[in-house]
Amino acid sequence: MRGRRDIWTGVLALAFAVVAVFLVWPLFSVFTASFTDNRTGEVTLANYLKVLGHPYYLRALLNSIIVGIGGMIGAMLLGVPLAFLTSRYLVRGRDVIATLSVLALVSPPFIGAYAWIMMLGRNGWLREAMAEIGIELPSIYGLFGILLVFSLKFYPFVFLLTSSALAAINPSVEEAAENLGAGAWRRFFTVTLPLVFPAVSSGALLAFVLSLADFGTPSIVGGDFRVLATTAYNLFTSEMGGNPGLASTVSIVLIIVSMVVVAIQRRAVRRRNVEGSLVKRMAPRRLGPVSSVLAHLLCYGIVLASSLPSLVVIHTSFRKTSGPVFQPGFGLESYRRILHEVPHVITNSFVYSSLAVALIVILGTLIGYILTRREGVLSGALDSMLLVPYVVPGIVMGLGFVVTFNSPPLLLTGTATIIVLMLFIRRLPYAVRSSASILKQIRGSTEEAAISLGAAPGWAFLKVTLPLMLPGIMAGALMSFVTAINELSSSLILYVGRTMTMPVRIYLSVLDGEFGTAAALSTILLATTGIAVFLVFRYSGRKEGAFV
Amino acid sequence: MALVELRRLCKSYPGVRALDDIGLTIGSGEFFTLLGPSGCGKTTLLRTIAGFNRQDSGEISVGGRPLDGVPAHRRDIGMVFQDYAIFPHLSVAGNVAFGLRNRRRPRAEIAQRVARALELVRLGGLGERMPHELSGGQQQRVGLARAMVISPQILLMDEPLSNLDAKLRIELREDIRDLQRSLGITTVYVTHDQEEALVVSDRICVMQGGKVHQVGTPWEVYVRPATLFVASFVGAMNLLSGLAVEAGGTVRLAGAPLQVPALAGLDNVTAAIRPEDVMVDPAAPGDGVVLGATVEKITFAGREAFYRTALADGTSLAVLIQRPTPELLGREGHAVRLVLPRGKLLFYDADGRLLGEPA
């Protein structure tokens, strides 16, 4: 396609400009800040020497890695058996299980964190109920709580990816193994598991990176257990005058750890790209009565445990309160209070997310098109740059935005624009990837046919490709909306009183012990999320894979 | 309808020369076929004419007008795709009308031309159907109607039949041929199926490795393949390779000497003869090489049968038996006398090029 200039050349240039200004520049600012002395402004390695030499920071680094690995293992321990049982054996209500795990996946993690506090915190009802019958439950605060929340939050990645990989295995392969004398366990470990390894490891990787990047959960249930994300945040917002240099250094370390993990996973799956040749689907096998009961208990136990926080939050939001104190019975005081005290927070959330999604959809679709249909050096470079947000935690992107856009010509700090742009750039790669994968299913020849019939390239895209992409784009837009409206960490760094969003308000309420109003706002978020998921199911013809 | 001229076309992909100095002239109204195995460059060439690829060097002109600066959508070239490329969100009529709408034809004219095009491809009355309601053969008929209805200067077809089953393939290729004749539209057709190429084409261009091996009528390509590659790719061919040429141009076929003056001065050659040209136990041998052979295996295919015979030196030779009889089919293991008529033997030099026929 060399030397051809059309509308797509302009789109490519625009995409590069956007990525350069809102992704590369902020990260570069963080990078330079990490080498800068706060007082003198000189180039220095002091921040790195401090972070890598001081036990306080090393402890946070170690804790982050523990949390990442722990969250990953937890997600695999729950996700792999769930995927295997539901796709290979007759488990009733597979759709219910998939839907509940999708809901667990898309609901904000900090809601899970504080719901578990209400259950297992110092005065948690579950803890007290168990104590009465003589069972001492471990305290939710600290590593245990973080890993519990992460495992129940991130297992759906492993579950959904592994399920679709399992469904793509040609059943004859497993039958051949059986025919050659391999029993159920042997078959699983020597044939099935290696075939789904790329999917399992992608899910595990996602769990690791997200556990590493998550700020809300360790901040709410972590107690004294500090991780890199919370350390960077505290350094930046410290009341004794923040230390942006040191915060940037911690951020860079955080990014490096993420990138190392991604690189390891890439290496591991490189030679294992198994081609799925779907001839026929495997009929699920029937289990014996005892195994069947155990399988159902396990599957439903996992998905119910992961839905429990949402139920607790919804229940709490309808409890009668007087100020921050709960009273017996039900009432709508919490809702009344948020409508009275912080109505702008709710509108902010919806307006910012909608604007960000509009930008994401337009640019994401166009870039996705360039990446699949106009392969070249430049589009390849764009593709690699768009991988960056996957490994950059929200805290770090927020920090980058603050240090970059706090002076003219782009003085954006304190505005709504900066929050919209942050949501946009954070979620853009997901939209690009989803639009690229939709396009891969639409044959290129369809568009070439339109061109050969006299349609200019831009027109051919509008008349032929876009209509075919539309259902997928709608599903992607809804998913972007869900993640945008649930975004906490970067908004927490960028907000001012006027531009506060629901997740930020929930976080602050939880810190203040205002569980009632937090629950009411969380319920609004959960309801919005639930409606969006329902619509995605309608648009994408019920494919749980669309959520990963 | 137009004369298509390709001059010195070259195109490389990393590690592959997809088009290696291609020069062709396609006559107005001609049915011209690019034939070759996959990866020979035929599809690249077709897509370069369509404007979906750009050549590294060389020129394409249609009706004397150079095409090189013209983007694909302004080339006025109809194309039929291997995977049909039907717009799944448009009805059959919507698909066929697409090109006319791009040309901003009046509504009434579009309706009339679409209806007529659908009649021509025998889909009359199916205009309101959606593509997923059609069979593969019907979908390709839509593709054909869609490409023809715009009355393009040239029609390109990229293996249009290869996704269809054998019976439909034969039915549709007849239709394509008839339509092309009656409309007189210059057509470039790509296929890897040599029988298809022989049946439909006015002329065939055999390609391999980005190069043109031979351009000729189906008769020329079949009867006088210009290279060893063409000889073995088009139809079945017996090859006796590595024959040393003795003084005066004499070669020995399984020991039997044959003098061919045209071979004088060459080192070694390959002899070729089609299975149907080998005679078995003829009453009168005529002018040819007589060889003793043993029938090793007999394959019966209904209308005809094949012998696999072994010559005295062990070389294997396939022979077509035109009208098999029980007697002829019962000769496995028997000795037979084969005659290779002098006029049917072809010789190729060490580079695989056809040499003059034996006198």
Interface residues (C-beta under 8 A of the other chain):
Chain A: M1 R2 G3 R4 D6 R443 S445 T446 E448 A449 A450 I451 S452 L453 G454 A455 A456 P457 W459 A460 K463 V464 P467 L468
Chain B: A50 G51 F52 R54 P71 A72 H73 R74 R75 D76 I77 G78 M79 F81 Q82 D83 A85 I86 F87 P88 H89 F98 G99 N102 R103 G143 R146 A147 I150 L156
